[in-house]
């Protein structure tokens, strides 16, 4: 398993918002769900849209291109069975967001 890498701060990711970051060459989406920061792949498996450019409601992000939906806490696809996303471990220290890739 990789090391935790600082990717942002909690201050830059308000509740209900998302942001894309690159971690060791991997496009990662950060999502603030009611104060809990989640991280998962940021590229929709359907046609490669950046999920963080879509909308998020109640912990579900919707792809901006074709409306595929994913639970950002689990990575589970709510649209296409088997098209689940990889989620990444997150830790918060002193207001800083760290992500660890597998």
Helices and strands as residue ranges (DSSP letters): E 4-9, G 10-12, E 18-23, E 26-33, E 36-41, G 51-53, E 55-57, E 60-62, E 69-71, E 87-93, E 96-100
